[in-house]
Amino acid sequence: MPDTRILHWNIHSWRDDAGAPNHGAVAALIEQTDPQIVSLVEVDEPWGGPSALGELAGRLGFACVFPPTVHYGDDAGPRGGYGNALLVKAPIQAVQQWQLRWPPRLYDGSESSEARTVLLVRLDLGGTGLWVGSTHLPRRSATARAAALDRLLTLARGLDAPWLVCGDFNTPATSWVPEDGSVRVRPGTPQPSYPASAPAEPIDYLVASPSLTVRAELLGRAGSDHLPLLGTVDLPDRAQRLS
């Protein structure tokens, strides 16, 4: 079967690096790259009003999966949700969201109170199952990040099909991915993705099970405080799997 294209981008709460709305830039890049799967992190959606994510998905022909990592609001109730989203064009077989970090208190806008999750969907790609994930890990606390990464790998290795997780990991892959070949990292050579105006940190990439053939590269595209990542995954066709 043909390669499946995957676009990942930290969209900075729908703002570019100067604070201006970036809805048009996100939509334009999706249209230009024509992916079958889109991973977006730092998605911020208000409740009870127009959904930028829903509008984008509907206009471009995607199914949208967005269970917020955190809900925010005040004494009057929740006002919105924030977290990771996946837009997909392949049939969805299952959806899971795993919590990778339990914060010590209710969310108050600070990173230390923010839960962290990985969103996963199991897709049917021409008769082949693939789990695709999207995640965003803590930046300031190395301890919290390390615990989340350990839990992510433990859970991913227990999945019933090949898996691929896109993310803003807030640490280079060299700091945590095993060197025994049990996890693929793409791009294979670290490519700085943050900050977009002068990239210095290779913190946006994808990790995958070793059975997958995966390629990825960062795109020099403005529109957020991170650069976007475009990847492809090549799965064996049904005849090859049954031979």
N, C-alpha and C positions, 0 to 999 in steps of 0.2 A: 504494500500500500504506500501511497506517497507520504512524504514528510508532513508532520503536523507542526504548524507554526505556533509559537507561544510568545506573547508579548508581556513583559513585566515592567511595572513602573510605580515608584513611590510618587503619588500625585500631590503630596503636601497639602492635604485638606482642600483640594481644588484651587490651589494658588500657585503661581510661579514663584521664582526666587526673589522677585521684587514685591510680592504680595498681591499681584493682580490676578483676577480669575483666569483659570487655565482650561476651562471646559472645552473651548474650541481647539486648543493645541492637543488635548488628549484625544478628542474625536478625530482630528486630522491625522494623527499618527496611526490610530487604529485603521482608518480607511486606507492609508498609504501602504501599511505593511500587511494588511489582510490576514490577520491571524485567525486560527480556529479557537484559540484559548487566550484570554486576557487575564492577567493577575494584576490587581491594583491594591496598593496598601496606602494607609493614611486616608481612607475614604471617610468623609464626614457628611452624614445625611440627616437633615432635620426631619422630625416627625410632623405629620399633619400638613405638609406643604408639598410643593413640587419636588420630585426626586431627580437630581441630576443623573444619578446612576441609572435609574429606571428609564429615563428618557433616552439616554445614550444607548443602552442595551436594545430598547425597542426599535430605535431608528436604524441601528446597524445590524439587526437580526440575530441578537444573542439572547440566550437565556441567562438570567442574572441570579447569582447566589450571594447573599450578603447577610449573614447572621452577625450582628455587631459584636466586637470584642468587649466594648464598654458602652454603657448608656450614660448619658449625662443630662443634667437638668437642675432643678431646684426644689424647694418645698412644695411647689405646685405640681410636680411630677416630671417625668422624663421629657426632654426637648429634642433629643436626637441620639444617633448612634454613630460609632466610630470604629474602624477596624479594617479588615481585609475582605476583598471581594473577588469573585471569579465570574467572568463572562465566558460562556461556552456555546459552541454550535453543534457539538456532538451530543448524542443521547446520554442523559444522566442516569446512572444506575443506583447511585447512593450519594449521600452527603454526610460528612462528619465535621464537627469542630472540636478540637482538643485544646484544653487549657494547658499552656506550657508554664505559666507562672501565676501563682496565687498572691495577690497583693495583700498587705497587712491591714488595709482599711478600705472603706468605700472610696470610689474614684472622686478626687477633688481637683482634677486638672493637672496634677503633678505626675511626673513619670513614675515616681516611687509608688503611687497608688494605682497604676495602670496595669490591668491584667494583660497577659499576652497569650495569643492562641495561634494555631495553624488551622486554616480552613482547607478541607479536602473534598474533592468530588471524584467519584469513580465514573469514568467515561467508557462508553462502548465505541471503540475506534475500529470499525470494520470487522467486528467480531473479536477484537482484542481488548481486554480490560486494561485500563491505565488509571491510577490514582494521580491526580494533579493537585498540588497544594500552593497556598499563598500564606506568607507569614512576615512578621515585622517584630524584631526583638529589641530588648532594652539597649540603650546607648550608654547611659551613665554608670550602671551597676554591672561590673564584670561578673560578680558572683551570681546575680540573677540571670544574666545572659548565659553563663556556662550551664546553669541548672536547666534552663529552657532548651538549650541545644542538646544536652544529654537526653532529656525526655523526648525531644523530637526524633532523634535517631532511634531510640528504643522503640517508640511507637511505630515509626515508619517501617522498621524491619519486620514488624509483625503483620503488615498488610498482606492481603491475599492476591495481590497483583503487582506488577512493576509500578514504581512510584517516582514522582518528580516534584520537587518543591521549589518554588521561586520565592525569593525573599530579599528584604533589606535586613541583613543579619547583623549589621552594626559591628562587625568584626571580620577580618579577612578569613577566608576558608583555611588558610595555612595554620590558623590558631586553634582549630577544633576538628577538622575533618580527618579521619584516620588515614594513615599512609599505606594501608594494606590493600588498597584497591577495592574495598567493599562499598565505597561511595564515590560516584563520579561528581566532579565539579566542572562547571562550564560558566564562563570561559576557562580553558585549561590553564592559561597564563593570566595571573591577576591583572585586571583592568580597572583603574580608578573610576569610580562612579559618583563620588561626592567630595566637595560640593560641585554642582553642575558648572558653576562659573569658572572654577579652576580645580578640576578633579584631582584629588590626592589620595583618597581612601577607596580600596577595592572591597566595598561592602554589599553591593548588589550583584547577585549571581544566582545560579540554580544548582541544586544538588539532586542526585538521582541514583536509583539502584543500578548496579553494574551491568545488568542485562540490557540496558537501553543504549542505543546509539544517539548521542545528544551533541548538538553544536550550539554555540551562543556567542553573541558579540554585543558590546555596548554601542548605542547609537548617539552620535553627537547632535542631539536634538534639544532645543530649548523648550521650556514649558513647566519646569519644576525645579526644586533644589537638588534633585537627583537626575542622573542620566537614565534613560530607558534601556531595557535589555531585550533583544530579540533572539529567540532560540528556536531550534527545530528538534523534534524527536522522531526517530525512524523506528517503527515497530515491524516485526516480521509479519508477512501476510499469513492468512489462514492455512494455505497449502504448505508453507514452510513449517508452521507449528505442528502440523499433523504428520509430516514426513518422518 
